[in-house]
Amino acid sequence: VSTWSAVPAGPPDPILGITEAFKADKDPRKINLGVGAYRDENGKPYVLNAVKKAEEKMAAAQLDKEYLGITGLASFTQNAAKLAYGVDSELLKQNAIAVTQSISGTGALRIGGAFIARHYPHAKVIYLPTPTWGNHIPLFKDSGLEVRRYRYFDSKTVGLDFKGMKEDLKSAPEGAIVLLHACAHNPTGVDPTQEQWKELSGLVAEKKLFPFFDMAYQGFASGSTTRDAFAVRHFVAQGHYIALCQSFAKNMGLYGERVGAFSLTTQNEEEKKRVESQIKILIRPMYSNPPLHGAHIANTILSDPELYQEWEGEVKGMANRIINMRERLYNLLTHELNTPGDWGHIKSQIGMFSFTGLKTEQCKALAEKAHIYMTMDGRISMAGLNSSNVEYFARSVDAAVK
Ligand SMILES: Cc1ncc(COP(=O)(O)O)c(CN[C@@H](CCC(=O)O)C(=O)O)c1O
């Protein structure tokens, strides 16, 4: 009997498995609307000019390949924190934010989950929105936390179930952790308004909950890195201690470079040093220290005013192309095809995704018959659409729902 004969075959990943199915499809009409990765107007992955220029600067600087420290490239983590908390953040000035480089957003979430499992002084229960990014659930379970859910999406209004969200958070035990998508909620594309964030901040304070922000799309939602950081900066300004996970996969197009950061706000520099020392003790036996290249790219952009400006322009450009595709798709479904259903949510939703409301069997039929690939919850990555395929997509949806 082999050592591994008891190992069962596991299911493909609900998101990354879609790309595998797409790649196996040979039909020329195929469209991949699964993975949340930006594609340009020609359907191609997009390497930002700011990234190309940063790499030219790096090549000229002839950087070495020495190990980074356990918490990564210090100038990168400082600049990542400035991007999230604001250049004039009081906490940054007091050096009271413990921050480490991470293996992109997923790595930041995992460090956060592990740190909480080891050091959090209250009930190690984390509330995730329903629905949420699928990987959140196994990620926090594998970190050793108890996962619970809070209502977030109202399928009737195809909008935020704010009443349900508040009720569920109000009934959470004191000290529970609540995961909040800082902007561009995945998969629904539905975000609280700034007024609703203010109300949530009050509720979280009143219930003494711990806000754990996942900000994987800063700049990508509205095109403004400042606007997209509203919730994070408001909660900090209101005195909350927060955890924050940042990803530079989407807003800098650094997907495979795996660039991210994890931070915890603390009460002062002395506490920040204690917390950071424990983050190091946790990371060292996990992967010791993070990869160099992507962090240098991100840091070169964040620390060079010209490149920073060019990058912000490109993020805005990506966000605008997606917003434009939302308009095009909405107009096709309503004015051209008169497709049954109310499609207003396609325009009102924000960020990379649109939660179409298509049922699983319709998603399956679109894959099998029309060679259009999306996750089985009806989520589509809007960036997969462009002028040459949006009409084919709309007609296929029209056929699927009629
Ligand atoms: C809310 C959220 N947090 C974290 C991540 C992790 O991204 P990193 O690449 O680790 O920085 C994603 C990526 N979700 C996308 C990308 C594909 C995936 O990893 O699932 C998606 O949902 O399609 C995300 O949507």
The ligand as an ORCA input file, in Angstrom:
! r2SCAN-3c Opt
* xyz 0 1
  C     -11.092     40.309     -1.851
  C      -9.798     39.686     -2.264
  N      -8.817     39.564     -1.327
  C      -7.634     39.011     -1.641
  C      -7.374     38.547     -2.929
  C      -6.026     37.917     -3.135
  O      -5.331     38.427     -4.175
  P      -3.752     38.228     -4.282
  O      -3.516     37.831     -5.692
  O      -3.333     37.169     -3.293
  O      -3.180     39.558     -3.920
  C      -8.367     38.634     -3.939
  C      -8.111     38.132     -5.348
  N      -9.227     37.512     -5.959
  C      -9.316     37.497     -7.405
  C      -8.059     36.928     -8.056
  C      -7.963     35.432     -8.239
  C      -8.002     34.719     -6.898
  O      -6.956     34.632     -6.218
  O      -9.121     34.287     -6.515
  C     -10.606     36.777     -7.810
  O     -11.499     36.679     -6.931
  O     -10.753     36.432     -8.981
  C      -9.587     39.236     -3.599
  O     -10.563     39.367     -4.525
*
